[in-house]
Amino acid sequence: MENPLAMLRVLVAEDEYFIAQDITNSLALLGATVVGPVSSGNKALRAIAELDIDAAVLDLNLEGTIDFAVADELTRRNLPFVFATGYDPAVIPSFRQDRPVREAVRHRRIGAAPS
């Protein structure tokens, strides 16, 4: 079976260590090269600016703050991403709701998210 994320560099922005490791391991099993994980919005923005990435998995709450600057930058660069979070999708403003939302506990489905 072909790995669905083979050859893709995927940024992981998640500040909870064990969740970040679990997502990272799952992405690697799907064939992705993981960038990060990074634990803050500033680190994610720096990675986007400085590193060659193809997609991203974002937690909504990084270091206690819900901030959409990373999602906005990925959108501006036309890079696909999913939100991996335990928050209700209603937390996401309507103009950002076109992105898939995956609960962190069900992250193994991230590879099946539409781009």
C-alpha positions in Angstrom: 0.0 0.0 0.0 1.3 3.4 -0.9 1.8 5.9 1.9 -0.7 8.7 1.4 1.7 11.4 2.7 4.9 10.2 1.1 7.3 12.9 0.2 5.3 15.6 2.1 6.9 17.8 4.7 4.2 18.4 7.4 4.5 21.0 10.1 3.1 20.0 13.5 2.1 22.8 15.8 1.1 21.3 19.2 2.2 22.3 22.7 1.2 19.1 24.5 4.2 16.8 24.4 2.5 13.4 24.3 -0.1 14.6 21.7 2.6 16.1 19.6 4.6 12.8 19.7 1.5 10.8 18.8 0.6 13.0 15.9 4.3 13.0 14.7 4.5 9.2 14.9 1.2 8.8 13.0 2.3 11.2 10.3 5.6 9.4 9.9 3.7 6.0 9.6 1.8 7.7 6.7 5.0 8.5 5.0 5.3 12.2 5.9 8.5 14.0 6.9 7.5 15.8 10.1 8.7 19.4 10.6 8.7 20.1 14.3 6.8 19.7 16.4 6.7 23.3 17.4 5.0 24.5 20.6 4.0 28.1 19.9 2.5 30.2 17.2 5.7 32.3 16.8 7.7 29.1 16.3 5.2 27.9 13.8 5.3 31.2 11.9 9.1 31.0 11.9 9.1 27.5 10.5 6.7 28.5 7.8 8.9 31.4 6.8 12.2 29.5 7.0 11.5 25.9 6.1 10.0 24.2 3.1 6.7 22.7 4.2 3.8 21.2 2.2 1.1 21.1 4.8 0.4 21.5 8.5 -1.4 20.0 11.5 -2.4 22.8 14.0 -3.7 22.8 17.5 -6.1 25.7 18.1 -4.7 26.5 21.6 -0.9 26.9 21.7 0.5 28.0 25.0 -2.9 29.0 26.4 -3.9 31.2 23.5 -6.3 30.6 20.6 -4.7 32.5 17.7 -5.3 32.1 14.0 -2.2 33.8 12.8 -0.6 30.5 11.8 -3.7 29.4 9.9 -3.9 32.8 8.2 -0.3 32.5 7.1 -0.8 29.0 5.7 -3.9 30.2 3.9 -2.0 33.1 2.4 0.6 30.7 1.1 -2.1 28.4 -0.2 -0.8 25.5 2.0 -3.3 22.8 3.2 -3.8 22.3 6.9 -6.1 20.7 9.4 -6.9 21.7 13.0 -6.3 18.9 15.4 -8.0 19.9 18.6 -10.3 18.9 21.4 -12.3 22.1 20.9 -15.7 22.2 19.4 -15.6 23.3 15.7 -17.9 26.2 16.6 -14.8 27.9 18.2 -13.5 28.4 14.7 -14.7 31.6 13.1 -17.0 31.0 10.1 -14.6 32.4 7.5 -12.1 29.7 8.6 -14.5 26.8 8.8 -13.7 25.5 5.4 -10.7 23.6 7.0 -11.1 20.1 8.3 -11.2 19.8 12.1 -9.9 16.6 13.6 -10.1 15.8 17.3 -6.7 15.2 18.7 -7.8 11.8 20.1 -8.8 10.7 16.6 -5.7 12.1 14.8 -5.0 8.9 13.0 -7.7 10.1 10.6 -5.5 13.2 9.7 -4.1 11.4 6.7 -7.7 11.1 5.3 -8.5 14.8 5.6 -9.1 16.5 2.3 -6.6 19.0 1.1 
